[in-house]
Amino acid sequence: MTQQTTMVDTGTGYGHLQRVASAGVFDRVQRAYRAYIDHGRECTTCDVDTTRCTTAEALWEAYRAANS
């Protein structure tokens, strides 16, 4: 993920820097996670089993790649 920081004013003291994601990066991460969650709801294997099917594994890896 692209490293960006912004100053956060906490109202007291000096405040602090907080890591934030750009809108494009945030959207990509959210879409990847949503695809993983939606698959889990609709997949008969993932719905009843504690293991993930190969499609779920691929979607999870896509999410992790988008988040790094």
Order of alpha helices (4+ residues) and beta strands (2+ residues): beta-beta-alpha-alpha-alpha
